[in-house]
Amino acid sequence: MSINITSYKEVLTKLLPYHAKLVAVSKTKPVEDITAFYAAGQRIFGENYVQELADKQAVLPADIEWHFIGHLQSNKVKYIAPFVHTIHAVDSVKLLAEINKQAAKHGRSIHCLLQVHIAAEETKFGMDQQELQQLLDTYMANPADFSQVHIAGMMGMATNTTNETQIRQEFHQLHQLFGSVKSTYFNTSDYFKELSIGMSADYTLALEEGSTMVRIGSLLFGERNYNGTK
């Protein structure tokens, strides 16, 4: 077990003034590590792989708030729809509609964050502003088609760089876009409030730029071993 409770407490201390939430990213990590953080008081955990998330959810405490933070294929939504609380990386109307369909089958609502591409790398997922507007216009024009999903905010991943000025600028731009979307589409909605930005290497910058939810893995769990993981 390579968990770092000292780092966990330090992160919580830094989040406190911002009233931000910690998503402990437990992908590729064993159930025992999650149980240790659960015992320390952590309740929100994030996973990137559908099968791994389903397996862990089945054996861990029922009051864990599970977040799916990876790229999600529409045909796999059904496996996590019975229990997932928030899906961070919604990047198409097709995916949003499938989440709504599967949530309805289980009589529940699922929180969704809209992923916007803010990084310099083309390999990262997310919508551009035109695609985002098209999704939002479709959502607002057909509310009955999306009654089981709550668009709870937005998510983005900064460029993988040591250039803090660039990272801050990308987070700042997304925060501005978040404010614009809030005022244009969700001005009367109290649930559109989450800005999921910031990971282990850049979460302090993200907090300063308006993050309400940080996704932290390696600081808490140590480095990852991806061998044989799906």
Z-matrix of the N, CA and C atoms (Angstrom, degrees):
N
C 1 1.471
C 2 1.527 1 109.27
N 3 1.336 2 116.05 1 125.42
C 4 1.461 3 119.82 2 -175.45
C 5 1.526 4 112.65 3 -118.03
N 6 1.328 5 116.27 4 24.80
C 7 1.458 6 118.53 5 -178.11
C 8 1.532 7 110.86 6 -70.65
N 9 1.334 8 114.08 7 156.02
C 10 1.460 9 119.95 8 -176.45
C 11 1.527 10 109.49 9 -124.38
N 12 1.306 11 115.92 10 92.57
C 13 1.463 12 120.72 11 -178.75
C 14 1.528 13 111.29 12 -67.66
N 15 1.330 14 116.93 13 -31.64
C 16 1.468 15 119.96 14 178.01
C 17 1.524 16 110.76 15 -62.49
N 18 1.328 17 116.96 16 -46.05
C 19 1.467 18 120.86 17 177.04
C 20 1.522 19 110.78 18 -63.16
N 21 1.319 20 116.25 19 -38.59
C 22 1.471 21 120.97 20 178.44
C 23 1.528 22 110.67 21 -57.48
N 24 1.311 23 116.28 22 -46.94
C 25 1.467 24 120.03 23 -179.98
C 26 1.525 25 111.47 24 -66.53
N 27 1.332 26 116.83 25 -35.89
C 28 1.464 27 120.77 26 178.04
C 29 1.527 28 110.88 27 -65.38
N 30 1.331 29 116.09 28 -42.09
C 31 1.458 30 120.00 29 178.26
C 32 1.530 31 110.74 30 -62.10
N 33 1.321 32 116.41 31 -46.18
C 34 1.473 33 120.12 32 179.75
C 35 1.530 34 111.13 33 -59.45
N 36 1.315 35 116.35 34 -38.97
C 37 1.466 36 120.78 35 178.52
C 38 1.531 37 110.90 36 -62.89
N 39 1.335 38 116.36 37 -40.89
C 40 1.466 39 119.99 38 179.97
C 41 1.530 40 112.13 39 -71.61
N 42 1.325 41 116.63 40 -29.23
C 43 1.468 42 120.03 41 179.68
C 44 1.522 43 112.31 42 -74.80
N 45 1.310 44 116.04 43 -29.16
C 46 1.462 45 121.78 44 -170.61
C 47 1.534 46 114.26 45 -52.88
N 48 1.338 47 120.06 46 -49.52
C 49 1.467 48 119.28 47 -178.17
C 50 1.526 49 113.64 48 -63.62
N 51 1.336 50 116.04 49 -22.01
C 52 1.460 51 120.57 50 -177.53
C 53 1.531 52 112.44 51 -97.03
N 54 1.318 53 116.28 52 -4.14
C 55 1.476 54 121.83 53 -176.93
C 56 1.530 55 111.04 54 54.13
N 57 1.322 56 115.72 55 36.76
C 58 1.458 57 121.17 56 -178.25
C 59 1.524 58 110.64 57 -93.87
N 60 1.339 59 115.44 58 156.49
C 61 1.461 60 121.73 59 -179.18
C 62 1.528 61 110.19 60 -98.10
N 63 1.318 62 114.70 61 150.11
C 64 1.453 63 121.17 62 175.83
C 65 1.521 64 109.97 63 -105.42
N 66 1.329 65 115.54 64 121.23
C 67 1.460 66 120.93 65 168.72
C 68 1.528 67 106.24 66 -99.20
N 69 1.320 68 116.60 67 109.92
C 70 1.461 69 121.22 68 179.48
C 71 1.524 70 108.10 69 -80.74
N 72 1.321 71 115.81 70 112.31
C 73 1.467 72 120.77 71 -173.45
C 74 1.522 73 109.80 72 -83.62
N 75 1.315 74 114.67 73 106.07
C 76 1.465 75 121.27 74 -170.58
C 77 1.518 76 113.01 75 -104.69
N 78 1.329 77 117.95 76 14.80
C 79 1.469 78 120.42 77 -178.88
C 80 1.528 79 110.51 78 -58.15
N 81 1.308 80 115.39 79 138.69
C 82 1.473 81 126.74 80 -179.60
C 83 1.527 82 113.32 81 68.77
N 84 1.312 83 118.16 82 -0.08
C 85 1.464 84 120.94 83 -178.04
C 86 1.530 85 111.07 84 -98.00
N 87 1.332 86 117.31 85 147.64
C 88 1.469 87 120.22 86 -174.69
C 89 1.529 88 112.62 87 -72.83
N 90 1.323 89 113.47 88 161.05
C 91 1.461 90 121.23 89 179.09
C 92 1.524 91 111.35 90 -55.87
N 93 1.327 92 116.81 91 -35.48
C 94 1.467 93 120.84 92 -177.93
C 95 1.535 94 111.63 93 -60.85
N 96 1.323 95 116.73 94 -37.46
C 97 1.471 96 120.24 95 178.69
C 98 1.522 97 110.98 96 -67.08
N 99 1.324 98 115.70 97 -41.93
C 100 1.467 99 119.68 98 178.59
C 101 1.522 100 110.01 99 -64.30
N 102 1.321 101 116.01 100 -41.36
C 103 1.466 102 120.64 101 179.14
C 104 1.523 103 111.44 102 -60.27
N 105 1.330 104 116.47 103 -36.96
C 106 1.466 105 120.29 104 179.58
C 107 1.528 106 110.99 105 -65.86
N 108 1.317 107 117.14 106 -42.22
C 109 1.466 108 119.42 107 177.76
C 110 1.531 109 110.87 108 -71.44
N 111 1.313 110 116.65 109 -33.71
C 112 1.461 111 120.22 110 175.23
C 113 1.525 112 109.92 111 -59.86
N 114 1.319 113 116.33 112 -43.31
C 115 1.467 114 121.10 113 178.98
C 116 1.517 115 111.73 114 -63.79
N 117 1.353 116 115.86 115 -27.35
C 118 1.470 117 120.69 116 178.19
C 119 1.520 118 112.34 117 -83.31
N 120 1.327 119 116.89 118 -4.15
C 121 1.455 120 120.72 119 175.50
C 122 1.519 121 116.03 120 113.40
N 123 1.334 122 118.19 121 -4.93
C 124 1.459 123 120.54 122 -178.76
C 125 1.524 124 110.72 123 -74.39
N 126 1.346 125 116.62 124 135.78
C 127 1.458 126 120.18 125 -178.79
C 128 1.526 127 113.40 126 -124.63
N 129 1.320 128 119.45 127 -14.77
C 130 1.458 129 121.74 128 -179.23
C 131 1.522 130 109.06 129 -106.85
N 132 1.335 131 115.81 130 120.91
C 133 1.459 132 121.15 131 179.68
C 134 1.524 133 109.96 132 -127.38
N 135 1.326 134 115.85 133 144.61
C 136 1.453 135 121.22 134 -178.54
C 137 1.514 136 112.10 135 -117.89
N 138 1.314 137 115.74 136 139.43
C 139 1.464 138 122.25 137 180.00
C 140 1.528 139 110.15 138 -130.64
N 141 1.344 140 115.90 139 153.87
C 142 1.463 141 122.21 140 -177.67
C 143 1.520 142 114.48 141 -107.97
N 144 1.330 143 117.16 142 -16.45
C 145 1.457 144 120.93 143 -173.91
C 146 1.523 145 109.84 144 -120.10
N 147 1.334 146 115.77 145 128.78
C 148 1.462 147 121.59 146 -172.35
C 149 1.520 148 112.19 147 -60.07
N 150 1.325 149 117.32 148 -50.69
C 151 1.466 150 119.92 149 -176.69
C 152 1.521 151 111.47 150 -64.30
N 153 1.315 152 116.02 151 -40.37
C 154 1.466 153 119.91 152 178.97
C 155 1.524 154 110.85 153 -63.70
N 156 1.318 155 116.21 154 -41.35
C 157 1.464 156 120.05 155 178.76
C 158 1.524 157 110.76 156 -63.69
N 159 1.318 158 116.90 157 -46.33
C 160 1.469 159 120.34 158 -179.53
C 161 1.529 160 111.36 159 -61.14
N 162 1.331 161 116.32 160 -40.92
C 163 1.465 162 120.18 161 179.57
C 164 1.530 163 111.25 162 -64.32
N 165 1.309 164 116.62 163 -42.89
C 166 1.470 165 120.00 164 -178.47
C 167 1.526 166 111.45 165 -70.22
N 168 1.314 167 116.08 166 -41.52
C 169 1.469 168 119.11 167 -179.12
C 170 1.518 169 111.51 168 -59.05
N 171 1.335 170 116.03 169 -34.14
C 172 1.466 171 120.74 170 -176.24
C 173 1.523 172 113.02 171 -67.53
N 174 1.338 173 117.33 172 -23.13
C 175 1.468 174 119.34 173 -173.54
C 176 1.529 175 113.31 174 -117.19
N 177 1.320 176 117.33 175 -1.37
C 178 1.465 177 120.71 176 -177.63
C 179 1.529 178 110.64 177 -107.34
N 180 1.329 179 118.25 178 165.31
C 181 1.462 180 121.20 179 -175.56
C 182 1.525 181 114.00 180 -54.75
N 183 1.318 182 115.33 181 143.79
C 184 1.459 183 121.55 182 -173.35
C 185 1.526 184 113.23 183 -70.08
N 186 1.333 185 117.99 184 -18.18
C 187 1.466 186 118.79 185 -177.31
C 188 1.534 187 112.91 186 -90.38
N 189 1.321 188 117.67 187 7.31
C 190 1.466 189 119.47 188 173.29
C 191 1.522 190 108.94 189 -69.58
N 192 1.316 191 115.88 190 136.53
C 193 1.460 192 122.22 191 176.61
C 194 1.525 193 107.21 192 -95.93
N 195 1.325 194 115.54 193 105.33
C 196 1.456 195 120.47 194 -175.20
C 197 1.528 196 111.60 195 -88.45
N 198 1.330 197 115.39 196 131.77
C 199 1.464 198 121.67 197 175.68
C 200 1.527 199 108.18 198 -116.61
N 201 1.323 200 116.37 199 132.92
C 202 1.463 201 119.32 200 173.13
C 203 1.519 202 107.06 201 -97.62
N 204 1.340 203 116.53 202 119.93
C 205 1.459 204 119.95 203 -170.64
C 206 1.526 205 113.49 204 -114.45
N 207 1.330 206 117.34 205 -2.34
C 208 1.456 207 120.07 206 -179.13
C 209 1.515 208 112.53 207 -92.73
N 210 1.339 209 115.13 208 179.39
C 211 1.466 210 120.37 209 174.93
C 212 1.522 211 107.94 210 -68.58
N 213 1.320 212 116.97 211 128.08
C 214 1.465 213 121.81 212 -172.88
C 215 1.522 214 110.60 213 -114.94
N 216 1.334 215 115.29 214 125.44
C 217 1.460 216 120.85 215 174.76
C 218 1.528 217 109.52 216 -83.97
N 219 1.323 218 116.45 217 141.52
C 220 1.463 219 120.91 218 -176.29
C 221 1.522 220 112.75 219 -56.98
N 222 1.335 221 116.82 220 -36.78
C 223 1.466 222 119.41 221 -176.13
C 224 1.523 223 113.83 222 -74.17
N 225 1.328 224 117.18 223 -3.13
C 226 1.466 225 120.30 224 179.08
C 227 1.526 226 113.50 225 -108.85
N 228 1.330 227 116.29 226 -2.43
C 229 1.468 228 120.35 227 -179.10
C 230 1.520 229 111.12 228 -58.67
N 231 1.323 230 116.88 229 -37.46
C 232 1.475 231 121.59 230 -174.94
C 233 1.522 232 113.19 231 -59.00
N 234 1.318 233 117.14 232 -26.38
C 235 1.461 234 119.98 233 -176.67
C 236 1.533 235 113.32 234 -76.73
N 237 1.324 236 116.95 235 -22.22
C 238 1.469 237 119.65 236 -178.84
C 239 1.530 238 112.76 237 -113.89
N 240 1.332 239 116.58 238 -9.89
C 241 1.470 240 120.67 239 -177.27
C 242 1.529 241 114.33 240 -57.94
N 243 1.338 242 120.04 241 -31.21
C 244 1.462 243 118.84 242 -178.45
C 245 1.520 244 114.31 243 -65.77
N 246 1.345 245 118.10 244 -18.82
C 247 1.464 246 117.90 245 -172.34
C 248 1.525 247 115.41 246 -140.53
N 249 1.325 248 119.55 247 -18.89
C 250 1.464 249 119.86 248 -173.08
C 251 1.531 250 110.39 249 -64.52
N 252 1.320 251 116.17 250 139.19
C 253 1.467 252 120.41 251 -179.48
C 254 1.517 253 111.43 252 -88.44
N 255 1.347 254 116.50 253 -49.55
C 256 1.458 255 121.30 254 -176.29
C 257 1.525 256 110.26 255 -135.63
N 258 1.323 257 115.83 256 136.74
C 259 1.462 258 122.47 257 173.21
C 260 1.528 259 106.99 258 -110.70
N 261 1.333 260 116.20 259 117.65
C 262 1.462 261 121.32 260 -169.71
C 263 1.520 262 114.78 261 -83.11
N 264 1.319 263 118.03 262 -23.41
C 265 1.460 264 119.22 263 -166.17
C 266 1.526 265 112.64 264 -118.26
N 267 1.316 266 117.01 265 55.29
C 268 1.466 267 120.65 266 177.12
C 269 1.525 268 108.45 267 -81.05
N 270 1.321 269 115.81 268 118.97
C 271 1.461 270 119.24 269 -173.88
C 272 1.523 271 113.75 270 -129.44
N 273 1.348 272 117.29 271 16.62
C 274 1.467 273 120.01 272 177.46
C 275 1.524 274 110.25 273 -161.22
N 276 1.325 275 115.42 274 155.68
C 277 1.468 276 120.96 275 174.93
C 278 1.528 277 109.54 276 -64.03
N 279 1.322 278 116.56 277 -37.58
C 280 1.464 279 120.81 278 179.78
C 281 1.522 280 111.30 279 -57.60
N 282 1.324 281 116.36 280 -45.99
C 283 1.461 282 120.28 281 179.78
C 284 1.520 283 110.88 282 -67.00
N 285 1.317 284 117.75 283 -42.55
C 286 1.462 285 121.11 284 179.48
C 287 1.526 286 110.55 285 -60.66
N 288 1.333 287 116.97 286 -41.72
C 289 1.463 288 121.39 287 179.81
C 290 1.526 289 111.19 288 -64.99
N 291 1.332 290 116.90 289 -38.91
C 292 1.462 291 120.77 290 179.25
C 293 1.529 292 110.80 291 -68.36
N 294 1.317 293 116.86 292 -39.87
C 295 1.468 294 119.75 293 176.17
C 296 1.518 295 109.99 294 -60.28
N 297 1.327 296 116.85 295 -43.61
C 298 1.465 297 121.28 296 178.45
C 299 1.531 298 110.73 297 -60.82
N 300 1.331 299 115.99 298 -45.22
C 301 1.472 300 121.50 299 -179.18
C 302 1.523 301 111.40 300 -60.12
N 303 1.329 302 116.29 301 -46.92
C 304 1.465 303 119.87 302 -177.33
C 305 1.526 304 111.72 303 -73.02
N 306 1.321 305 117.52 304 -34.46
C 307 1.466 306 120.30 305 176.32
C 308 1.524 307 110.74 306 -63.58
N 309 1.332 308 116.09 307 -39.83
C 310 1.466 309 120.93 308 -179.71
C 311 1.525 310 111.26 309 -62.25
N 312 1.324 311 116.46 310 -35.88
C 313 1.467 312 120.11 311 179.89
C 314 1.524 313 111.57 312 -61.49
N 315 1.321 314 116.61 313 -26.79
C 316 1.461 315 121.50 314 -177.55
C 317 1.528 316 112.22 315 -107.13
N 318 1.335 317 116.33 316 7.35
C 319 1.453 318 120.73 317 176.76
C 320 1.513 319 114.22 318 62.39
N 321 1.310 320 116.47 319 36.83
C 322 1.460 321 119.58 320 -177.70
C 323 1.530 322 110.90 321 -138.48
N 324 1.321 323 115.39 322 167.26
C 325 1.457 324 122.02 323 177.00
C 326 1.519 325 108.90 324 -109.64
N 327 1.322 326 115.73 325 147.16
C 328 1.456 327 121.84 326 179.08
C 329 1.529 328 109.06 327 -123.03
N 330 1.317 329 115.36 328 130.91
C 331 1.457 330 120.34 329 175.91
C 332 1.528 331 109.52 330 -76.70
N 333 1.307 332 116.32 331 139.01
C 334 1.457 333 121.83 332 -178.91
C 335 1.524 334 110.41 333 -130.10
N 336 1.325 335 115.34 334 139.84
C 337 1.455 336 121.53 335 173.48
C 338 1.521 337 107.92 336 -113.26
N 339 1.313 338 116.47 337 138.24
C 340 1.457 339 121.87 338 -178.41
C 341 1.521 340 109.28 339 -88.70
N 342 1.334 341 116.65 340 121.82
C 343 1.457 342 120.39 341 -177.54
C 344 1.525 343 110.73 342 -87.21
N 345 1.322 344 114.62 343 124.43
C 346 1.462 345 121.60 344 179.05
C 347 1.519 346 108.87 345 -111.91
N 348 1.311 347 116.31 346 136.93
C 349 1.467 348 121.36 347 179.98
C 350 1.524 349 108.77 348 -80.23
N 351 1.333 350 116.66 349 114.74
C 352 1.466 351 120.32 350 -179.25
C 353 1.519 352 112.47 351 -121.03
N 354 1.329 353 117.47 352 -8.38
C 355 1.466 354 121.31 353 -173.66
C 356 1.521 355 111.60 354 -87.25
N 357 1.324 356 114.77 355 162.35
C 358 1.459 357 120.59 356 176.68
C 359 1.527 358 110.99 357 -73.23
N 360 1.350 359 117.02 358 -29.85
C 361 1.467 360 119.77 359 -178.94
C 362 1.525 361 111.15 360 -71.61
N 363 1.316 362 115.44 361 131.50
C 364 1.460 363 120.24 362 177.96
C 365 1.526 364 111.19 363 -75.01
N 366 1.321 365 116.92 364 -16.47
C 367 1.462 366 120.16 365 -176.33
C 368 1.526 367 112.73 366 -74.00
N 369 1.306 368 117.33 367 -17.68
C 370 1.467 369 119.64 368 179.94
C 371 1.531 370 109.87 369 -78.60
N 372 1.325 371 115.03 370 145.93
C 373 1.463 372 120.70 371 -178.76
C 374 1.524 373 110.75 372 -81.42
N 375 1.333 374 114.56 373 171.73
C 376 1.457 375 119.93 374 176.41
C 377 1.513 376 111.95 375 130.11
N 378 1.321 377 115.77 376 156.31
C 379 1.460 378 122.47 377 -178.97
C 380 1.525 379 111.06 378 -86.28
N 381 1.335 380 115.29 379 151.20
C 382 1.453 381 118.11 380 166.87
C 383 1.525 382 107.58 381 -85.10
N 384 1.323 383 117.47 382 178.56
C 385 1.466 384 119.57 383 -172.65
C 386 1.525 385 112.10 384 -66.97
N 387 1.319 386 117.03 385 -33.51
C 388 1.463 387 119.65 386 178.49
C 389 1.522 388 110.87 387 -66.69
N 390 1.324 389 116.59 388 -44.29
C 391 1.468 390 120.72 389 178.45
C 392 1.521 391 110.97 390 -64.41
N 393 1.325 392 116.37 391 -38.51
C 394 1.457 393 120.90 392 177.21
C 395 1.520 394 110.94 393 -61.20
N 396 1.318 395 116.59 394 -45.45
C 397 1.469 396 120.66 395 -179.76
C 398 1.526 397 111.03 396 -63.40
N 399 1.329 398 116.73 397 -40.74
C 400 1.463 399 119.95 398 178.84
C 401 1.521 400 111.13 399 -62.59
N 402 1.327 401 116.83 400 -42.53
C 403 1.465 402 120.03 401 178.11
C 404 1.526 403 110.86 402 -62.47
N 405 1.311 404 116.26 403 -46.33
C 406 1.462 405 120.14 404 -177.92
C 407 1.527 406 111.67 405 -64.90
N 408 1.322 407 116.77 406 -39.82
C 409 1.466 408 119.95 407 178.82
C 410 1.526 409 110.76 408 -63.76
N 411 1.328 410 116.55 409 -40.09
C 412 1.468 411 120.54 410 177.70
C 413 1.525 412 110.58 411 -65.53
N 414 1.317 413 115.70 412 -43.39
C 415 1.469 414 121.37 413 179.39
C 416 1.524 415 111.30 414 -60.67
N 417 1.326 416 116.89 415 -45.97
C 418 1.464 417 120.74 416 -176.58
C 419 1.530 418 112.15 417 -73.05
N 420 1.338 419 116.67 418 -28.57
C 421 1.465 420 120.44 419 -178.30
C 422 1.520 421 112.65 420 -79.46
N 423 1.330 422 116.44 421 -20.52
C 424 1.467 423 120.67 422 -176.37
C 425 1.520 424 111.21 423 -131.40
N 426 1.314 425 117.97 424 60.62
C 427 1.474 426 120.05 425 -174.38
C 428 1.523 427 113.71 426 -59.17
N 429 1.323 428 117.38 427 -32.26
C 430 1.461 429 120.19 428 -179.21
C 431 1.523 430 111.95 429 -66.21
N 432 1.328 431 116.07 430 -25.03
C 433 1.469 432 120.47 431 -179.55
C 434 1.529 433 112.42 432 -78.15
N 435 1.331 434 116.01 433 -10.72
C 436 1.464 435 120.10 434 -175.49
C 437 1.525 436 111.70 435 -131.78
N 438 1.328 437 115.23 436 35.50
C 439 1.471 438 120.17 437 -173.27
C 440 1.520 439 113.35 438 -71.24
N 441 1.338 440 117.58 439 -16.96
C 442 1.467 441 120.71 440 -176.96
C 443 1.526 442 113.11 441 -101.95
N 444 1.330 443 117.12 442 6.89
C 445 1.467 444 119.76 443 176.63
C 446 1.522 445 109.17 444 -121.66
N 447 1.298 446 115.12 445 143.90
C 448 1.460 447 121.63 446 172.41
C 449 1.520 448 107.76 447 -113.73
N 450 1.319 449 116.94 448 116.89
C 451 1.454 450 118.57 449 172.97
C 452 1.525 451 106.26 450 -76.81
N 453 1.325 452 114.64 451 105.03
C 454 1.461 453 120.89 452 -169.15
C 455 1.521 454 113.36 453 -96.73
N 456 1.341 455 116.84 454 -4.04
C 457 1.453 456 118.89 455 179.92
C 458 1.509 457 111.58 456 155.71
N 459 1.332 458 115.24 457 -152.34
C 460 1.453 459 120.96 458 -174.90
C 461 1.523 460 111.19 459 -136.23
N 462 1.328 461 115.71 460 161.28
C 463 1.460 462 122.24 461 -178.57
C 464 1.513 463 109.34 462 -139.84
N 465 1.339 464 115.66 463 147.79
C 466 1.456 465 119.97 464 175.56
C 467 1.513 466 111.04 465 -155.45
N 468 1.328 467 115.33 466 158.53
C 469 1.461 468 122.30 467 177.58
C 470 1.513 469 108.69 468 -122.32
N 471 1.312 470 115.90 469 125.67
C 472 1.459 471 120.56 470 179.97
C 473 1.520 472 110.80 471 -75.20
N 474 1.320 473 115.01 472 164.90
C 475 1.455 474 121.28 473 176.06
C 476 1.527 475 110.45 474 -60.12
N 477 1.319 476 116.15 475 141.76
C 478 1.463 477 121.32 476 176.90
C 479 1.529 478 108.56 477 -79.65
N 480 1.307 479 115.74 478 88.36
C 481 1.459 480 121.77 479 -175.65
C 482 1.522 481 109.31 480 -148.78
N 483 1.324 482 115.87 481 160.20
C 484 1.470 483 120.12 482 174.74
C 485 1.527 484 111.10 483 -90.95
N 486 1.316 485 117.18 484 0.54
C 487 1.467 486 122.32 485 -179.47
C 488 1.531 487 109.32 486 -78.83
N 489 1.326 488 115.81 487 96.42
C 490 1.464 489 120.18 488 -176.26
C 491 1.523 490 112.31 489 -64.53
N 492 1.317 491 117.56 490 -30.62
C 493 1.467 492 120.93 491 178.61
C 494 1.521 493 110.13 492 -63.23
N 495 1.328 494 116.54 493 -42.79
C 496 1.463 495 120.69 494 178.72
C 497 1.523 496 111.11 495 -66.00
N 498 1.330 497 116.44 496 -45.28
C 499 1.464 498 120.28 497 179.57
C 500 1.522 499 110.66 498 -60.04
N 501 1.317 500 116.07 499 -46.59
C 502 1.461 501 120.19 500 -179.39
C 503 1.533 502 110.96 501 -61.36
N 504 1.321 503 115.73 502 -40.68
C 505 1.465 504 119.82 503 -179.87
C 506 1.528 505 110.92 504 -63.59
N 507 1.334 506 116.82 505 -41.36
C 508 1.469 507 120.23 506 179.36
C 509 1.525 508 111.17 507 -65.57
N 510 1.319 509 116.82 508 -43.11
C 511 1.465 510 120.08 509 176.96
C 512 1.537 511 110.57 510 -63.75
N 513 1.310 512 116.51 511 -41.30
C 514 1.461 513 121.51 512 -178.76
C 515 1.525 514 110.94 513 -62.30
N 516 1.320 515 115.81 514 -43.26
C 517 1.465 516 120.09 515 -179.92
C 518 1.525 517 111.03 516 -63.29
N 519 1.340 518 116.11 517 -40.32
C 520 1.464 519 118.92 518 179.14
C 521 1.521 520 110.91 519 -68.08
N 522 1.328 521 116.74 520 -37.71
C 523 1.465 522 119.67 521 176.92
C 524 1.521 523 110.91 522 -61.72
N 525 1.325 524 116.68 523 -40.73
C 526 1.467 525 120.26 524 177.59
C 527 1.527 526 111.04 525 -64.01
N 528 1.339 527 116.00 526 -42.60
C 529 1.465 528 120.39 527 178.23
C 530 1.519 529 110.55 528 -64.11
N 531 1.317 530 116.36 529 -39.83
C 532 1.466 531 121.66 530 176.83
C 533 1.532 532 110.24 531 -57.05
N 534 1.327 533 116.47 532 -46.02
C 535 1.459 534 120.58 533 179.32
C 536 1.517 535 112.36 534 -62.91
N 537 1.328 536 116.01 535 -38.60
C 538 1.458 537 120.57 536 178.98
C 539 1.524 538 111.84 537 -66.86
N 540 1.335 539 115.72 538 -43.08
C 541 1.464 540 119.93 539 178.54
C 542 1.529 541 110.27 540 -65.55
N 543 1.317 542 116.22 541 -40.48
C 544 1.466 543 120.64 542 178.39
C 545 1.533 544 111.13 543 -58.79
N 546 1.322 545 116.77 544 -49.00
C 547 1.466 546 120.24 545 -176.59
C 548 1.528 547 112.30 546 -71.41
N 549 1.329 548 117.14 547 -30.30
C 550 1.467 549 120.69 548 -176.57
C 551 1.520 550 112.53 549 -83.75
N 552 1.327 551 116.92 550 -41.72
C 553 1.462 552 120.78 551 -170.99
C 554 1.528 553 114.54 552 -112.59
N 555 1.320 554 117.64 553 -28.07
C 556 1.464 555 119.75 554 -170.59
C 557 1.533 556 112.03 555 -128.83
N 558 1.291 557 116.76 556 33.13
C 559 1.458 558 121.03 557 -174.68
C 560 1.525 559 112.75 558 -60.88
N 561 1.325 560 116.18 559 -28.62
C 562 1.471 561 119.94 560 -178.77
C 563 1.532 562 112.20 561 -106.98
N 564 1.326 563 117.31 562 9.24
C 565 1.465 564 121.15 563 -177.04
C 566 1.520 565 110.39 564 -102.35
N 567 1.330 566 116.48 565 117.36
C 568 1.457 567 119.31 566 -178.45
C 569 1.520 568 112.23 567 -77.26
N 570 1.352 569 118.14 568 -14.25
C 571 1.464 570 119.54 569 -177.08
C 572 1.533 571 112.90 570 -86.91
N 573 1.333 572 118.59 571 -14.98
C 574 1.469 573 119.79 572 176.46
C 575 1.528 574 107.27 573 -84.05
N 576 1.337 575 115.56 574 93.63
C 577 1.471 576 118.91 575 -172.13
C 578 1.521 577 114.04 576 -148.89
N 579 1.333 578 118.43 577 -6.14
C 580 1.456 579 120.21 578 -173.34
C 581 1.525 580 112.11 579 -99.14
N 582 1.317 581 115.15 580 133.75
C 583 1.459 582 121.81 581 172.13
C 584 1.522 583 106.62 582 -122.17
N 585 1.333 584 115.67 583 103.54
C 586 1.464 585 122.07 584 -175.38
C 587 1.527 586 109.49 585 -92.32
N 588 1.320 587 115.22 586 91.25
C 589 1.460 588 121.23 587 175.32
C 590 1.526 589 108.46 588 -136.96
N 591 1.329 590 115.37 589 150.06
C 592 1.454 591 120.40 590 178.08
C 593 1.509 592 113.18 591 104.29
N 594 1.352 593 114.24 592 127.48
C 595 1.457 594 121.44 593 176.54
C 596 1.531 595 108.03 594 -129.15
N 597 1.311 596 116.91 595 -167.15
C 598 1.460 597 120.13 596 -172.17
C 599 1.527 598 113.26 597 -52.71
N 600 1.319 599 116.90 598 -42.30
C 601 1.467 600 120.29 599 -172.71
C 602 1.523 601 114.16 600 -83.75
N 603 1.341 602 117.09 601 -18.63
C 604 1.466 603 118.27 602 -172.16
C 605 1.532 604 114.15 603 -135.90
N 606 1.336 605 117.36 604 14.68
C 607 1.464 606 118.46 605 -172.45
C 608 1.525 607 113.52 606 -67.39
N 609 1.334 608 117.71 607 -28.49
C 610 1.471 609 118.52 608 179.36
C 611 1.526 610 110.33 609 -67.98
N 612 1.334 611 117.13 610 -38.03
C 613 1.465 612 120.83 611 174.96
C 614 1.533 613 110.02 612 -64.47
N 615 1.319 614 115.92 613 -41.72
C 616 1.461 615 120.47 614 -179.24
C 617 1.530 616 111.30 615 -61.67
N 618 1.321 617 116.64 616 -41.62
C 619 1.460 618 119.74 617 178.49
C 620 1.528 619 111.05 618 -60.40
N 621 1.315 620 116.05 619 -42.03
C 622 1.466 621 120.40 620 179.49
C 623 1.530 622 111.69 621 -66.37
N 624 1.338 623 116.36 622 -22.69
C 625 1.464 624 120.78 623 -179.11
C 626 1.521 625 113.05 624 -103.03
N 627 1.321 626 117.27 625 17.79
C 628 1.460 627 119.64 626 169.35
C 629 1.518 628 117.50 627 105.46
N 630 1.328 629 117.92 628 8.27
C 631 1.460 630 119.24 629 -179.68
C 632 1.522 631 111.72 630 -62.26
N 633 1.323 632 115.40 631 139.46
C 634 1.471 633 121.00 632 173.28
C 635 1.525 634 111.01 633 -110.65
N 636 1.342 635 115.91 634 -5.14
C 637 1.460 636 120.26 635 -173.98
C 638 1.526 637 108.26 636 -155.34
N 639 1.333 638 117.50 637 118.50
C 640 1.462 639 120.49 638 178.99
C 641 1.523 640 109.73 639 -110.29
N 642 1.333 641 115.29 640 145.99
C 643 1.465 642 122.14 641 -177.12
C 644 1.533 643 107.48 642 -111.47
N 645 1.317 644 115.95 643 103.48
C 646 1.470 645 119.89 644 -172.25
C 647 1.527 646 110.72 645 -121.64
N 648 1.339 647 114.75 646 125.96
C 649 1.447 648 120.01 647 -179.52
C 650 1.515 649 114.01 648 -119.13
N 651 1.330 650 117.34 649 -68.36
C 652 1.468 651 120.64 650 -170.50
C 653 1.516 652 113.37 651 -63.20
N 654 1.321 653 118.66 652 -31.66
C 655 1.467 654 120.62 653 177.00
C 656 1.525 655 111.22 654 -61.83
N 657 1.314 656 115.76 655 -30.43
C 658 1.467 657 120.70 656 -177.12
C 659 1.517 658 112.65 657 -96.04
N 660 1.329 659 115.90 658 -42.69
C 661 1.460 660 120.99 659 -171.05
C 662 1.526 661 113.72 660 -103.82
N 663 1.324 662 118.02 661 -8.30
C 664 1.454 663 119.93 662 -174.42
C 665 1.521 664 111.02 663 85.37
N 666 1.314 665 115.66 664 -179.20
C 667 1.465 666 120.21 665 -178.54
C 668 1.526 667 110.65 666 -66.77
N 669 1.343 668 114.56 667 158.72
C 670 1.465 669 120.05 668 -174.56
C 671 1.517 670 112.27 669 -103.17
N 672 1.311 671 114.27 670 148.11
C 673 1.453 672 121.22 671 172.35
C 674 1.523 673 107.33 672 -113.28
N 675 1.347 674 115.87 673 111.48
C 676 1.450 675 120.35 674 -175.11
C 677 1.525 676 113.31 675 -90.56
N 678 1.315 677 118.11 676 0.50
C 679 1.458 678 120.50 677 -177.35
C 680 1.525 679 111.78 678 -61.46
N 681 1.308 680 114.85 679 120.65
C 682 1.467 681 120.13 680 176.21
C 683 1.501 682 113.85 681 75.97
N 684 1.324 683 119.04 682 10.45
C 685 1.463 684 120.60 683 -177.47
C 686 1.514 685 110.67 684 -98.12
N 687 1.321 686 115.59 685 135.10
C 688 1.462 687 121.31 686 174.96
C 689 1.498 688 109.69 687 -130.85
